[in-house]
Amino acid sequence: MKILHRLAKLFAILAGLLMTLITLMTCASLMGRNFLEMSLTGDFELTGVATGAAIAMFMPYCQAKRGNIIVDFFTAQLNPAKQGLLDRFGALLLALLFALLAWRTALGGLNSYDTNTESQILGFPLWTVYAVMVPAFVLTAVIGLGQTLFGLEAGDTDVDADEVHA
C-alpha cells in the first residue's frame, strides 16, 4: 500500500502544480485584459480542461487519506469492528465506481482520439485530458480495493483512527 500512497501523493503534487499554472495564466489574462487591453485567447478552455484533469488527479490522494465524506450518523454507535466492516464495504463500492469511471473515461478518450475532438477556440486535443484522468481513476480504484482487502489504515501512517470516526 505504501507505493500506492506515494503514487497518490505524486498525482496530488502534479495536480497542485497544474492548478498553480492555471491560476497564474488566469491572473496574466486578467491583468492583460484590464491593463493592456489584450487577453490570452482560449484561457477559459485551458482552465476547464486543466481543472477537470486536476480534480481527477487529486482523487487518489483523497481516498488514500480517507478524505471523502463519511456520514456516520447511524453507525457512530456501532462497535469498531462493525464500523470497520462498513468502512471496507464503502471502500469496495468506491473501488467499483472508480473502476467503472476509468473504463468509461478510457472509452471516451479513445473515441475523442479517433474523432480528433478538439476545443473550439484553441484546437486543443481533448483526448489528452482523458489520458490524464484514466490513470488517476485506476489508481483511486486500486487504493479503494487495497483498503477493502487490507483495511483502511494499511500503509497510511498519517491518519489517526480516532480522527476518522470523530
ABEGO torsion letter per residue (X at the ends): XAAAAAAAAAAAAAAAAAAAAAAAAAAAAAAAAAAAGBBBBGAAAAAAAAAAAAAAAAAAAAAAAGABBBBAAAAAABBAAAAAAAAAAAAAAAAAAAAAAAAAAAAAAAAAAAAGBBBAAAGBBAAAAAAAAAAAAAAAAAAAAAAAAAEAABGBAABBAAAAAX
